[in-house]
Amino acid sequence: MNLEAPLAAAGGPRLLHPGDVACAGAGEILETLLGSCVAIILTDPRRTVGAMCHVVHTGCGNTASGRDTSFGEVALARMREMLLAQGIQPQLCHAYVYGGGNMFPQLVAPPHVGEDNARWARAALAREGIAIMAQDLGGAVYRRVSWTVGPSQPTVRAVPVLPVADAR
């Protein structure tokens, strides 16, 4: 998995795919599309720098390099590194958490992978002492998350999962 999302075209959003991590400055746009995955956004209280990750799996995985940012612990560690490189103390950041949906509600009963991802994200941020300012987790929805680093909150557009019979 990628360590960092590719740079955006001039003035365009930086789109994070599963396993991506990105750090951006004021005015830059970070976006992702979520199902059962979870996005964590960390920003300094002055909103001058922000980081986002797109977590696919909880924990740290068992890859030899320990650098697979599709795993939550690895992605959060990479976000810490990126923020520290910008002079931002991660434990002073504000967090926003989104995703953790059930993409197959008619086929998969709780607990499902989305719930596990959401539970992990909240617990990991609590363990780090990082306050969650807003969250939109769970349900049978996809989420499109967009955030322009700055004073506004991230925008989240939820799209319901179609029942299996209607998905044809």
DSSP file (Angstrom, degrees, kcal/mol; ACC not computed):
  #  RESIDUE AA STRUCTURE BP1 BP2  ACC     N-H-->O    O-->H-N    N-H-->O    O-->H-N    TCO  KAPPA ALPHA  PHI   PSI    X-CA   Y-CA   Z-CA
    1    1 A M              0   0    0      0, 0.0    68,-0.3     0, 0.0    18,-0.1   0.000 360.0 360.0 360.0 153.8    0.0    0.0    0.0
    2    2 A N        -     0   0    0     16,-0.3    67,-0.2     1,-0.1     3,-0.1  -0.362 360.0-153.1 -67.3 145.3    1.1    3.6   -0.6
    3    3 A L  S    S+     0   0    0      1,-0.3     2,-0.4    17,-0.1    18,-0.2   0.829  83.3  22.4 -81.5 -36.8    2.6    5.5    2.2
    4    4 A E  S    S-     0   0    0     16,-0.2    -1,-0.3    18,-0.0    18,-0.2  -0.986  83.0-113.2-136.3 142.2    1.4    8.8    0.8
    5    5 A A        -     0   0    0     16,-1.9    18,-0.1    -2,-0.4    11,-0.1  -0.406  48.0 -96.6 -66.5 145.7   -1.4    9.9   -1.5
    6    6 A P        -     0   0    0      0, 0.0     9,-0.1     0, 0.0    -1,-0.1  -0.272  47.3 -93.7 -61.9 150.8   -0.2   11.3   -4.8
    7    7 A L        -     0   0    0      1,-0.1     2,-0.1     7,-0.1     8,-0.1  -0.335  44.7-112.7 -63.7 147.0    0.1   15.0   -5.1
    8    8 A A        -     0   0    0      4,-0.2     3,-0.2     1,-0.1     6,-0.2  -0.384  31.7 -97.1 -77.6 157.1   -3.0   16.7   -6.6
    9    9 A A  S >  S-     0   0    0      4,-0.4     3,-2.9     1,-0.2    -1,-0.1  -0.367  72.6 -59.6 -63.7 156.8   -3.0   18.5   -9.9
   10   10 A A  T 3  S-     0   0    0      1,-0.3    -1,-0.2    -3,-0.1    -3,-0.0  -0.148 124.6  -8.3 -46.9 115.9   -2.5   22.2   -9.5
   11   11 A G  T 3  S+     0   0    0      1,-0.2    -1,-0.3    -3,-0.2    -2,-0.1   0.347 110.5 117.1  78.8  -6.8   -5.4   23.5   -7.3
   12   12 A G  S <  S-     0   0    0     -3,-2.9    17,-0.4     1,-0.1    -1,-0.2  -0.372  71.4 -87.9 -90.1 171.0   -7.2   20.1   -7.4
   13   13 A P        -     0   0    0      0, 0.0     2,-0.7     0, 0.0    -4,-0.4  -0.410  30.6-124.3 -75.2 152.8   -8.0   17.8   -4.5
   14   14 A R  E     -a   30   0A   0     15,-3.0    17,-2.5    -6,-0.2     2,-0.6  -0.896  29.0-149.0 -94.6 113.9   -5.7   15.1   -3.3
   15   15 A L  E     -a   31   0A   0     -2,-0.7     2,-0.5    15,-0.2    17,-0.2  -0.759   4.6-149.4 -92.1 119.9   -7.7   11.9   -3.5
   16   16 A L  E     -a   32   0A   0     15,-3.4    17,-0.6    -2,-0.6     3,-0.1  -0.773  10.5-162.7 -91.5 129.0   -6.8    9.3   -0.9
   17   17 A H    >   -     0   0    0     -2,-0.5     3,-2.6     1,-0.2    37,-0.2  -0.540  48.0 -57.8 -97.6 169.0   -7.3    5.6   -1.9
   18   18 A P  T 3  S+     0   0    0      0, 0.0   -16,-0.3     0, 0.0    -1,-0.2  -0.245 129.0  15.8 -51.7 127.7   -7.4    2.7    0.6
   19   19 A G  T 3  S+     0   0    0     35,-2.4    50,-0.2     1,-0.3     2,-0.1   0.357  95.9 132.8  89.9  -4.3   -4.2    2.7    2.6
   20   20 A D    <   -     0   0    0     -3,-2.6    34,-2.1    34,-0.1     2,-0.3  -0.456  35.4-167.6 -81.0 153.2   -3.1    6.2    1.6
   21   21 A V  E     +D   53   0B   0     32,-0.2   -16,-1.9   -18,-0.2     2,-0.3  -0.993  10.4 178.4-134.8 139.3   -1.9    8.9    4.1
   22   22 A A  E     -D   52   0B   0     30,-2.6    30,-2.4    -2,-0.3     2,-0.4  -0.990  18.2-158.7-143.7 151.5   -1.5   12.6    3.2
   23   23 A C  E     +D   51   0B   0     -2,-0.3     2,-0.3    28,-0.2    28,-0.2  -0.991  22.1 176.3-127.4 138.0   -0.4   15.8    4.9
   24   24 A A  E     -D   50   0B   0     26,-3.1    26,-2.5    -2,-0.4     2,-0.2  -0.941  21.9-125.0-143.0 159.9   -1.5   19.2    3.5
   25   25 A G  E >   -D   49   0B   0     -2,-0.3     3,-2.3    24,-0.2   124,-0.3  -0.482  54.1 -56.0-100.5 173.8   -1.3   22.9    4.2
   26   26 A A  T 3  S+     0   0    0     22,-1.5   124,-0.2     1,-0.3    -1,-0.2  -0.179 124.4  19.6 -51.2 133.4   -3.9   25.5    4.5
   27   27 A G  T 3  S+     0   0    0    122,-3.2    -1,-0.3     1,-0.3     2,-0.2   0.171  93.9 120.2  90.8 -16.7   -6.1   25.8    1.4
   28   28 A E    <   -     0   0    0     -3,-2.3   121,-2.8   121,-0.1     2,-0.5  -0.519  58.3-131.6 -80.5 151.7   -5.2   22.3    0.1
   29   29 A I  E     - B   0 148A   0    -17,-0.4   -15,-3.0   119,-0.2     2,-0.4  -0.892  17.8-170.0-111.6 130.6   -8.1   19.8   -0.4
   30   30 A L  E     +aB  14 147A   0    117,-2.8   117,-2.5    -2,-0.5     2,-0.3  -0.966  14.3 174.4-115.8 134.2   -8.0   16.2    0.9
   31   31 A E  E     +aB  15 146A   0    -17,-2.5   -15,-3.4    -2,-0.4     2,-0.3  -0.969   7.9 166.5-138.9 153.2  -10.8   13.8   -0.3
   32   32 A T  E     -aB  16 145A   0    113,-2.1   113,-2.7    -2,-0.3     2,-0.4  -0.978  27.7-131.8-157.3 163.1  -11.7   10.1    0.0
   33   33 A L  E     - B   0 144A   0    -17,-0.6     2,-0.3    -2,-0.3   111,-0.2  -0.985  30.3-165.3-120.3 128.7  -14.5    7.7   -0.5
   34   34 A L  E     + B   0 143A   0    109,-3.5   109,-2.4    -2,-0.4    65,-0.1  -0.874  27.2 157.1-122.0 146.6  -15.4    5.3    2.3
   35   35 A G  S    S-     0   0    0     -2,-0.3    66,-2.7   107,-0.2    65,-0.1   0.258  90.2 -17.8-119.4-102.3  -17.4    2.1    2.8
   36   36 A S  S    S+     0   0    0     64,-0.3    81,-0.2    63,-0.1    82,-0.1   0.630 118.4  95.6 -82.9 -14.0  -16.3   -0.1    5.7
   37   37 A C  S    S-     0   0    0     62,-0.1    63,-2.5    63,-0.1     2,-0.4  -0.207  70.8-132.1 -68.6 166.8  -12.9    1.7    5.8
   38   38 A V  E     -EF  55  99B   0     17,-2.0    17,-3.2    61,-0.2     2,-0.5  -0.979   8.6-153.0-126.6 136.6  -12.3    4.6    8.2
   39   39 A A  E     -EF  54  98B   0     59,-2.5    59,-2.2    -2,-0.4     2,-0.5  -0.916   8.7-164.4-105.1 135.0  -10.8    8.0    7.5
   40   40 A I  E     -EF  53  97B   0     13,-1.5    13,-1.8    -2,-0.5     2,-0.5  -0.980   2.0-166.1-116.6 130.3   -9.1    9.9   10.3
   41   41 A I  E     -EF  52  96B   0     55,-2.7    55,-1.9    -2,-0.5     2,-0.4  -0.968   3.6-171.7-114.3 130.0   -8.3   13.6    9.9
   42   42 A L  E     +EF  51  95B   0      9,-2.7     9,-2.7    -2,-0.5     2,-0.3  -0.978   9.4 171.4-119.5 135.5   -6.0   15.3   12.3
   43   43 A T  E     -EF  50  94B   0     51,-2.1    51,-2.9    -2,-0.4     7,-0.2  -0.997  35.2-110.9-142.6 147.0   -5.5   19.1   12.3
   44   44 A D    >   -     0   0    0      5,-1.5     3,-2.3    -2,-0.3    49,-0.1  -0.394  40.7-107.2 -69.4 154.9   -3.7   21.5   14.5
   45   45 A P  T 3  S+     0   0    0      0, 0.0    -1,-0.1     0, 0.0    48,-0.1   0.770 121.9  54.1 -57.7 -25.9   -6.0   23.8   16.5
   46   46 A R  T 3  S-     0   0    0      3,-0.0    -2,-0.0     1,-0.0     0, 0.0   0.554 106.7-130.8 -84.1  -6.6   -5.1   26.8   14.3
   47   47 A R    <   +     0   0    0     -3,-2.3     3,-0.1     2,-0.2   105,-0.1   0.840  69.2 125.9  62.4  37.5   -6.0   24.7   11.2
   48   48 A T  S    S+     0   0    0      1,-0.2   -22,-1.5   -22,-0.1     2,-0.3   0.695  73.1  27.8 -94.3 -22.4   -2.8   25.5    9.3
   49   49 A V  E     -D   25   0B   0    -24,-0.2    -5,-1.5    -5,-0.1     2,-0.3  -0.990  66.6-178.0-138.9 143.5   -1.9   21.8    8.7
   50   50 A G  E     -DE  24  43B   0    -26,-2.5   -26,-3.1    -2,-0.3     2,-0.4  -0.992   8.6-162.3-142.1 151.8   -4.0   18.7    8.3
   51   51 A A  E     -DE  23  42B   0     -9,-2.7    -9,-2.7    -2,-0.3     2,-0.4  -0.980   7.2-171.1-131.5 146.0   -3.3   15.0    7.8
   52   52 A M  E     -DE  22  41B   0    -30,-2.4   -30,-2.6    -2,-0.4     2,-0.3  -0.989   1.8-171.3-135.3 144.0   -5.7   12.3    6.6
   53   53 A C  E     -DE  21  40B   0    -13,-1.8   -13,-1.5    -2,-0.4     2,-0.6  -0.967  18.3-144.3-131.4 154.4   -5.5    8.5    6.4
   54   54 A H  E     - E   0  39B   0    -34,-2.1   -35,-2.4    -2,-0.3     2,-0.4  -0.904  24.7-159.3-117.9  96.9   -7.7    5.9    4.8
   55   55 A V  E     + E   0  38B   0    -17,-3.2   -17,-2.0    -2,-0.6    16,-0.2  -0.644  21.6 172.3 -87.3 128.9   -7.6    2.9    7.1
   56   56 A V        +     0   0    0     14,-2.2     2,-0.3    -2,-0.4    15,-0.2   0.805  68.5  26.3 -97.8 -42.2   -8.6   -0.5    5.7
   57   57 A H  B    S-h   71   0C   0     13,-2.6    15,-2.8     2,-0.1    -1,-0.3  -0.904  76.4-119.6-126.6 149.6   -7.7   -2.8    8.6
   58   58 A T  S    S+     0   0    0     -2,-0.3     3,-0.3    13,-0.2    59,-0.1  -0.376  75.8  18.2 -77.0 165.5   -7.3   -2.4   12.3
   59   59 A G  S    S-     0   0    0      1,-0.2    14,-2.6    12,-0.1    15,-0.6  -0.276 101.3 -66.3  77.0-157.0   -4.0   -3.0   14.1
   60   60 A C        -     0   0    0      1,-0.2     3,-0.4    13,-0.2     8,-0.2   0.408  61.4-138.6-119.1  -0.6   -0.6   -3.1   12.6
   61   61 A G        -     0   0    0     -3,-0.3    -1,-0.2     1,-0.2    -2,-0.0  -0.081  24.2 -93.6  70.4-175.9   -0.6   -6.2   10.4
   62   62 A N        +     0   0    0      3,-0.0     2,-0.2     0, 0.0    -1,-0.2  -0.143  66.9 141.7-133.6  39.6    2.2   -8.6   10.1
   63   63 A T        -     0   0    0     -3,-0.4     3,-0.3     1,-0.1     5,-0.1  -0.557  57.5-123.4 -79.7 149.8    4.1   -7.4    7.1
   64   64 A A  S    S+     0   0    0      1,-0.2    -1,-0.1    -2,-0.2     0, 0.0   0.863 109.3  45.6 -61.6 -38.0    7.9   -7.6    7.4
   65   65 A S  S    S-     0   0    0      1,-0.1    -1,-0.2    -3,-0.0    -2,-0.0   0.758  90.9-144.0 -81.1 -22.8    8.5   -3.9    6.8
   66   66 A G  S    S+     0   0    0     -3,-0.3    -2,-0.1     1,-0.1    -1,-0.1   0.740  72.5 107.6  66.2  21.3    5.8   -2.7    9.2
   67   67 A R        +     0   0    0     11,-0.0     2,-1.1   -66,-0.0    -1,-0.1   0.206  31.5 124.2-115.7  13.4    5.1    0.2    6.7
   68   68 A D    >   -     0   0    0     -8,-0.2     3,-1.9     1,-0.2     6,-0.3  -0.644  41.9-167.2 -80.7 100.5    1.7   -0.9    5.2
   69   69 A T  T 3  S+     0   0    0     -2,-1.1   -50,-0.2     1,-0.3   -15,-0.2   0.368  74.6  84.2 -76.2   6.7   -0.4    2.1    5.9
   70   70 A S  T 3  S+     0   0    0    -15,-0.1   -13,-2.6   -52,-0.1   -14,-2.2   0.694  80.5  80.1 -74.5 -17.2   -3.6    0.2    5.1
   71   71 A F  B <> S-h   57   0C   0     -3,-1.9     4,-2.6   -15,-0.2     3,-0.3  -0.764  87.1-131.4 -91.0 134.5   -3.3   -0.9    8.7
   72   72 A G  H  > S+     0   0    0    -15,-2.8     4,-2.9    -2,-0.4     5,-0.2   0.863 101.8  49.7 -55.1 -47.9   -4.5    1.6   11.2
   73   73 A E  H  > S+     0   0    0    -14,-2.6     4,-2.0     1,-0.2    -1,-0.2   0.901 114.3  46.2 -61.8 -40.1   -1.6    1.6   13.7
   74   74 A V  H  > S+     0   0    0    -15,-0.6     4,-2.3    -6,-0.3    -1,-0.2   0.913 113.5  49.0 -68.4 -42.8    0.9    2.1   10.8
   75   75 A A  H  X S+     0   0    0     -4,-2.6     4,-2.4    -7,-0.3    -2,-0.2   0.914 111.6  48.9 -63.3 -43.1   -1.2    4.9    9.2
   76   76 A L  H  X S+     0   0    0     -4,-2.9     4,-2.3     2,-0.2    -1,-0.2   0.895 110.6  50.9 -65.1 -39.3   -1.6    6.7   12.5
   77   77 A A  H  X S+     0   0    0     -4,-2.0     4,-2.3    -5,-0.2    -1,-0.2   0.908 110.4  49.7 -62.7 -41.7    2.2    6.4   13.1
   78   78 A R  H  X S+     0   0    0     -4,-2.3     4,-2.4     2,-0.2    -2,-0.2   0.893 109.0  52.1 -65.1 -39.3    2.8    7.8    9.7
   79   79 A M  H  X S+     0   0    0     -4,-2.4     4,-2.6     2,-0.2     5,-0.2   0.917 108.2  51.8 -61.7 -42.7    0.4   10.7   10.3
   80   80 A R  H  X S+     0   0    0     -4,-2.3     4,-2.8     1,-0.2     5,-0.2   0.940 110.3  48.9 -57.4 -47.7    2.3   11.5   13.6
   81   81 A E  H  X S+     0   0    0     -4,-2.3     4,-2.1     1,-0.2    -2,-0.2   0.917 112.2  48.1 -58.3 -45.2    5.6   11.6   11.7
   82   82 A M  H  X S+     0   0    0     -4,-2.4     4,-0.7     2,-0.2    -1,-0.2   0.905 113.6  46.3 -65.3 -42.2    4.2   13.9    9.0
   83   83 A L  H ><>S+     0   0    0     -4,-2.6     5,-2.7     1,-0.2     3,-1.0   0.922 111.3  51.4 -67.5 -43.5    2.7   16.3   11.5
   84   84 A L  H ><5S+     0   0    0     -4,-2.8     3,-1.8     1,-0.3    -1,-0.2   0.880 104.2  58.2 -60.4 -37.5    5.9   16.3   13.6
   85   85 A A  H 3<5S+     0   0    0     -4,-2.1    -1,-0.3     1,-0.3    -2,-0.2   0.748 106.6  49.5 -63.2 -22.7    7.9   17.2   10.5
   86   86 A Q  T <<5S-     0   0    0     -3,-1.0    -1,-0.3    -4,-0.7    -2,-0.2   0.338 125.0-104.7 -95.6   4.9    5.6   20.2   10.1
   87   87 A G  T < 5S+     0   0    0     -3,-1.8     2,-0.5     1,-0.3    -3,-0.2   0.677  78.2 135.3  81.4  18.0    6.2   21.2   13.8
   88   88 A I      < -     0   0    0     -5,-2.7    -1,-0.3    -6,-0.1    -2,-0.2  -0.874  53.2-137.8-104.7 128.9    2.8   20.0   14.9
   89   89 A Q    >   -     0   0    0     -2,-0.5     3,-2.1     1,-0.2     4,-0.4  -0.763  13.1-149.6 -82.9 112.8    2.4   18.0   18.1
   90   90 A P  G >  S+     0   0    0      0, 0.0     3,-1.8     0, 0.0    -1,-0.2   0.834  92.6  61.2 -55.2 -37.1   -0.1   15.3   17.2
   91   91 A Q  G 3  S+     0   0    0      1,-0.3    40,-0.2    39,-0.1    -2,-0.0   0.662 102.4  53.7 -68.3 -12.8   -1.6   15.0   20.8
   92   92 A L  G <  S+     0   0    0     -3,-2.1    -1,-0.3    38,-0.1    38,-0.0   0.459  91.6 105.6 -94.0  -3.5   -2.6   18.7   20.5
   93   93 A C    <   -     0   0    0     -3,-1.8    38,-0.7    -4,-0.4     2,-0.4  -0.258  69.3-125.2 -75.1 161.6   -4.5   18.0   17.3
   94   94 A H  E     -Fg  43 131B   0    -51,-2.9   -51,-2.1    36,-0.1     2,-0.3  -0.836  28.1-145.4-100.2 145.6   -8.3   17.8   16.8
   95   95 A A  E     -Fg  42 132B   0     36,-2.6    38,-3.3    -2,-0.4    39,-1.0  -0.869  16.3-169.5-118.8 149.4   -9.6   14.7   15.1
   96   96 A Y  E     -Fg  41 134B   0    -55,-1.9   -55,-2.7    -2,-0.3     2,-0.4  -0.995  13.1-165.4-130.7 135.0  -12.5   13.9   12.8
   97   97 A V  E     +Fg  40 135B   0     37,-1.9    39,-2.0    -2,-0.4     2,-0.3  -0.985  11.6 169.2-131.4 131.1  -13.5   10.3   12.1
   98   98 A Y  E     +Fg  39 136B   0    -59,-2.2   -59,-2.5    -2,-0.4     2,-0.3  -0.958  35.5  31.8-139.4 153.5  -15.7    9.0    9.3
   99   99 A G  E     +Fg  38 137B   0     37,-1.9    39,-1.9    -2,-0.3   -61,-0.2  -0.796  32.6 140.1 112.0-145.9  -16.7    5.7    7.7
  100  100 A G        +     0   0    0    -63,-2.5   -64,-0.3    -2,-0.3    39,-0.2   0.791  41.6 162.7  71.2  29.6  -17.1    2.2    9.2
  101  101 A G        -     0   0    0    -66,-2.7     2,-0.7   -64,-0.4    13,-0.3  -0.279  45.0-118.3 -78.7 165.1  -20.2    1.4    7.2
  102  102 A N        -     0   0    0     37,-2.7    59,-0.1     1,-0.1    -1,-0.1  -0.912  25.8-173.3-102.1 107.3  -21.8   -2.0    6.5
  103  103 A M  S    S+     0   0    0     -2,-0.7    -1,-0.1     1,-0.3     3,-0.1   0.631  82.1  38.1 -78.7 -14.1  -21.7   -2.4    2.8
  104  104 A F    >>  +     0   0    0      4,-0.1     4,-2.9     1,-0.1     3,-1.6  -0.481  66.3 161.2-133.3  62.5  -23.7   -5.6    2.8
  105  105 A P  T 34 S+     0   0    0      0, 0.0    -1,-0.1     0, 0.0    -2,-0.1   0.757  76.5  52.0 -61.8 -25.4  -26.4   -5.1    5.5
  106  106 A Q  T 34 S+     0   0    0      1,-0.1     3,-0.1    -3,-0.1    -2,-0.0   0.666 121.2  32.6 -82.2 -15.3  -28.6   -7.8    4.1
  107  107 A L  T <4 S+     0   0    0     -3,-1.6     2,-0.5     1,-0.2    -1,-0.1   0.699 115.0  53.5-110.5 -27.3  -25.8  -10.3    4.1
  108  108 A V     <  -     0   0    0     -4,-2.9    -1,-0.2    -6,-0.0    -4,-0.1  -0.943  65.5-160.0-122.0 115.7  -23.6   -9.4    7.1
  109  109 A A        -     0   0    0     -2,-0.5    -3,-0.1     2,-0.1    -5,-0.0  -0.571  42.4 -50.8 -87.2 154.2  -25.0   -9.0   10.6
  110  110 A P  S    S+     0   0    0      0, 0.0    -1,-0.1     0, 0.0     2,-0.1  -0.316 111.4  57.7 -60.6 150.6  -23.1   -7.0   13.3
  111  111 A P  S    S+     0   0    0      0, 0.0     2,-0.2     0, 0.0    -2,-0.1   0.518  78.5 161.5 -78.4 141.7  -20.4   -7.0   14.3
  112  112 A H     >  -     0   0    0    -12,-0.1     4,-2.0    -4,-0.1     3,-0.5  -0.709  55.1 -94.1-119.7 172.4  -19.0   -6.3   10.8
  113  113 A V  H  > S+     0   0    0      1,-0.2     4,-2.6    -2,-0.2     5,-0.2   0.839 122.1  57.5 -59.0 -35.8  -15.6   -5.0    9.6
  114  114 A G  H  > S+     0   0    0    -13,-0.3     4,-2.4     2,-0.2    -1,-0.2   0.907 106.5  48.8 -61.9 -41.7  -16.9   -1.4    9.5
  115  115 A E  H  > S+     0   0    0     -3,-0.5     4,-2.8     2,-0.2     5,-0.2   0.910 110.7  51.3 -63.3 -41.7  -17.8   -1.6   13.2
  116  116 A D  H  X S+     0   0    0     -4,-2.0     4,-2.5     1,-0.2    -2,-0.2   0.922 110.9  48.2 -60.5 -43.7  -14.4   -3.0   14.0
  117  117 A N  H  X S+     0   0    0     -4,-2.6     4,-2.4     2,-0.2    -2,-0.2   0.921 113.2  47.1 -63.1 -44.2  -12.7   -0.2   12.1
  118  118 A A  H  X S+     0   0    0     -4,-2.4     4,-2.2     2,-0.2     5,-0.2   0.922 112.7  49.1 -64.1 -44.7  -14.8    2.5   13.8
  119  119 A R  H  X S+     0   0    0     -4,-2.8     4,-2.2     1,-0.2     5,-0.2   0.922 111.8  49.6 -60.2 -45.5  -14.2    1.0   17.3
  120  120 A W  H  X S+     0   0    0     -4,-2.5     4,-3.1    -5,-0.2     5,-0.2   0.934 109.4  51.5 -60.4 -46.2  -10.5    0.8   16.6
  121  121 A A  H  X S+     0   0    0     -4,-2.4     4,-2.2     1,-0.2     5,-0.2   0.924 111.5  46.0 -59.9 -47.3  -10.3    4.4   15.4
  122  122 A R  H  X S+     0   0    0     -4,-2.2     4,-2.1     1,-0.2    -1,-0.2   0.920 115.8  46.5 -61.9 -43.4  -12.0    5.8   18.5
  123  123 A A  H  X S+     0   0    0     -4,-2.2     4,-2.6    -5,-0.2    -2,-0.2   0.901 111.3  51.4 -66.9 -41.3   -9.9    3.7   20.8
  124  124 A A  H  X S+     0   0    0     -4,-3.1     4,-1.6     1,-0.2    -1,-0.2   0.913 111.7  46.6 -63.6 -42.8   -6.6    4.6   19.1
  125  125 A L  H  X>S+     0   0    0     -4,-2.2     5,-2.7    -5,-0.2     4,-0.6   0.896 112.2  50.6 -67.8 -38.7   -7.4    8.3   19.3
  126  126 A A  H ><5S+     0   0    0     -4,-2.1     3,-0.9    -5,-0.2    -2,-0.2   0.916 108.8  52.3 -62.0 -42.5   -8.4    8.1   22.9
  127  127 A R  H 3<5S+     0   0    0     -4,-2.6    -1,-0.2     1,-0.3    -2,-0.2   0.844 110.5  48.0 -61.2 -34.7   -5.2    6.2   23.6
  128  128 A E  H 3<5S-     0   0    0     -4,-1.6    -1,-0.3    -5,-0.2    -2,-0.2   0.556 114.1-119.3 -82.1  -9.3   -3.2    9.0   22.0
  129  129 A G  T <<5 +     0   0    0     -3,-0.9     2,-0.5    -4,-0.6    -3,-0.2   0.772  62.7 148.5  75.7  25.7   -5.1   11.6   24.0
  130  130 A I      < -     0   0    0     -5,-2.7    -1,-0.3    -6,-0.1     2,-0.2  -0.844  45.3-128.8-100.1 124.4   -6.5   13.2   20.8
  131  131 A A  E     -g   94   0B   0    -38,-0.7   -36,-2.6    -2,-0.5     2,-0.7  -0.509  12.0-136.7 -74.3 132.7  -10.0   14.8   21.1
  132  132 A I  E     -g   95   0B   0     -2,-0.2   -36,-0.2   -38,-0.2     3,-0.1  -0.821  19.6-176.3 -88.9 117.7  -12.5   13.8   18.5
  133  133 A M  E     -     0   0B   0    -38,-3.3     2,-0.3    -2,-0.7   -37,-0.2   0.807  68.1  -2.8 -84.6 -32.8  -14.4   16.9   17.4
  134  134 A A  E     -g   96   0B   0    -39,-1.0   -37,-1.9     2,-0.0     2,-0.3  -0.985  62.2-176.4-157.3 151.6  -16.9   15.2   15.0
  135  135 A Q  E     -g   97   0B   0     -2,-0.3     2,-0.3   -39,-0.2   -37,-0.2  -0.993  14.6-172.4-150.3 149.7  -17.6   11.7   13.8
  136  136 A D  E     +g   98   0B   0    -39,-2.0   -37,-1.9    -2,-0.3     2,-0.3  -0.827  32.7 159.8-142.4  98.9  -20.0   10.0   11.4
  137  137 A L  E     +g   99   0B   0     -2,-0.3   -37,-0.2   -39,-0.2   -36,-0.1  -0.884  32.0   6.0-129.6 150.9  -19.6    6.3   11.7
  138  138 A G        +     0   0    0    -39,-1.9     3,-0.2    -2,-0.3   -37,-0.2  -0.197  63.1 107.3  81.2-168.6  -21.6    3.1   10.9
  139  139 A G  S    S-     0   0    0    -39,-0.2   -37,-2.7     1,-0.1     2,-0.9  -0.066  84.1 -69.3  82.0 172.8  -24.8    2.6    9.1
  140  140 A A  S    S+     0   0    0    -39,-0.2    21,-2.7   -37,-0.1     2,-0.3  -0.550  94.8 108.2-100.3  65.1  -25.5    1.2    5.7
  141  141 A V  E     - C   0 160A   0     -2,-0.9     2,-0.3    19,-0.3   -40,-0.2  -0.974  62.4-133.9-140.8 152.0  -23.9    4.1    3.7
  142  142 A Y  E     - C   0 159A   0     17,-2.9    17,-2.6    -2,-0.3     2,-0.4  -0.704  30.3-148.0 -90.2 156.1  -20.9    5.0    1.6
  143  143 A R  E     -BC  34 158A   0   -109,-2.4  -109,-3.5    -2,-0.3     2,-0.6  -0.995  13.4-157.8-132.7 135.8  -19.3    8.3    2.6
  144  144 A R  E     -BC  33 157A   0     13,-2.3    13,-2.3    -2,-0.4     2,-0.4  -0.961  20.3-165.9-106.8 120.1  -17.5   10.9    0.4
  145  145 A V  E     +BC  32 156A   0   -113,-2.7  -113,-2.1    -2,-0.6     2,-0.4  -0.903  11.3 173.6-111.7 132.3  -15.3   13.0    2.7
  146  146 A S  E     +BC  31 155A   0      9,-2.3     9,-3.2    -2,-0.4     2,-0.4  -1.000   2.0 176.8-137.8 136.2  -13.8   16.3    1.6
  147  147 A W  E     -B   30   0A   0   -117,-2.5  -117,-2.8    -2,-0.4     2,-0.7  -0.963  20.3-155.8-144.4 125.8  -11.8   18.8    3.6
  148  148 A T  E     -B   29   0A   0     -2,-0.4     4,-0.3  -119,-0.2  -119,-0.2  -0.895  41.5-112.7 -93.1 117.2  -10.1   22.0    2.6
  149  149 A V  S    S+     0   0    0   -121,-2.8  -122,-3.2    -2,-0.7  -121,-0.1  -0.301  82.0  68.6 -55.8 121.8   -7.4   22.5    5.3
  150  150 A G  S    S-     0   0    0      2,-0.3  -103,-0.1  -124,-0.2  -102,-0.1  -0.977 102.5 -37.5 156.5-161.3   -8.6   25.5    7.2
  151  151 A P  S    S+     0   0    0      0, 0.0     2,-0.1     0, 0.0    -2,-0.1   0.703 101.5  89.8 -71.8 -21.2  -11.3   26.7    9.6
  152  152 A S  S    S-     0   0    0     -4,-0.3    -2,-0.3  -105,-0.1     3,-0.1  -0.412  79.3-114.8 -76.5 152.2  -14.2   24.8    8.0
  153  153 A Q        -     0   0    0      1,-0.1    -5,-0.2    -2,-0.1    -1,-0.1  -0.452  42.5 -88.4 -76.6 157.3  -15.2   21.3    9.2
  154  154 A P        -     0   0    0      0, 0.0     2,-0.4     0, 0.0    -7,-0.2  -0.300  41.5-126.8 -59.3 150.4  -14.9   18.5    6.7
  155  155 A T  E     -C  146   0A   0     -9,-3.2    -9,-2.3    -3,-0.1     2,-0.4  -0.857  23.0-166.1-102.0 141.1  -17.9   17.8    4.6
  156  156 A V  E     -C  145   0A   0     -2,-0.4     2,-0.6   -11,-0.2   -11,-0.2  -0.992   7.2-167.6-129.5 126.3  -19.4   14.4    4.5
  157  157 A R  E     -C  144   0A   0    -13,-2.3   -13,-2.3    -2,-0.4     2,-0.4  -0.963  12.6-155.3-114.9 117.3  -21.9   13.2    1.9
  158  158 A A  E     -C  143   0A   0     -2,-0.6   -15,-0.2   -15,-0.2    -2,-0.0  -0.768   7.0-168.1 -95.0 134.9  -23.6    9.8    2.8
  159  159 A V  E     -C  142   0A   0    -17,-2.6   -17,-2.9    -2,-0.4    -2,-0.0  -0.983  25.2-120.9-122.7 119.2  -25.0    7.7    0.1
  160  160 A P  E     -C  141   0A   0      0, 0.0     2,-0.4     0, 0.0   -19,-0.3  -0.226  24.1-115.1 -60.3 145.6  -27.2    4.7    1.1
  161  161 A V        -     0   0    0    -21,-2.7   -21,-0.1   -59,-0.1     3,-0.1  -0.674  34.1-121.8 -76.2 130.7  -26.2    1.2    0.2
  162  162 A L        -     0   0    0     -2,-0.4     5,-0.1     1,-0.1    -1,-0.1  -0.511  29.1-102.9 -73.5 141.2  -28.8   -0.2   -2.2
  163  163 A P    >>  -     0   0    0      0, 0.0     3,-1.3     0, 0.0     4,-0.9  -0.313  36.5-109.3 -57.3 149.6  -30.5   -3.4   -1.1
  164  164 A V  G >4 S+     0   0    0      1,-0.3     3,-1.0     2,-0.2     4,-0.2   0.867 119.1  53.5 -51.9 -43.1  -29.1   -6.4   -3.0
  165  165 A A  G 34 S+     0   0    0      1,-0.2     3,-0.5     2,-0.1    -1,-0.3   0.798 111.5  46.5 -64.7 -28.3  -32.2   -6.9   -5.1
  166  166 A D  G <4 S+     0   0    0     -3,-1.3    -1,-0.2     1,-0.2    -2,-0.2   0.530  92.1  81.4 -89.8  -7.1  -32.1   -3.2   -6.2
  167  167 A A    <<        0   0    0     -3,-1.0    -1,-0.2    -4,-0.9    -2,-0.1   0.439 360.0 360.0 -82.3   1.2  -28.4   -3.2   -7.1
  168  168 A R              0   0    0     -3,-0.5    -1,-0.2    -4,-0.2    -2,-0.1   0.495 360.0 360.0 -68.7 360.0  -28.8   -4.8  -10.5
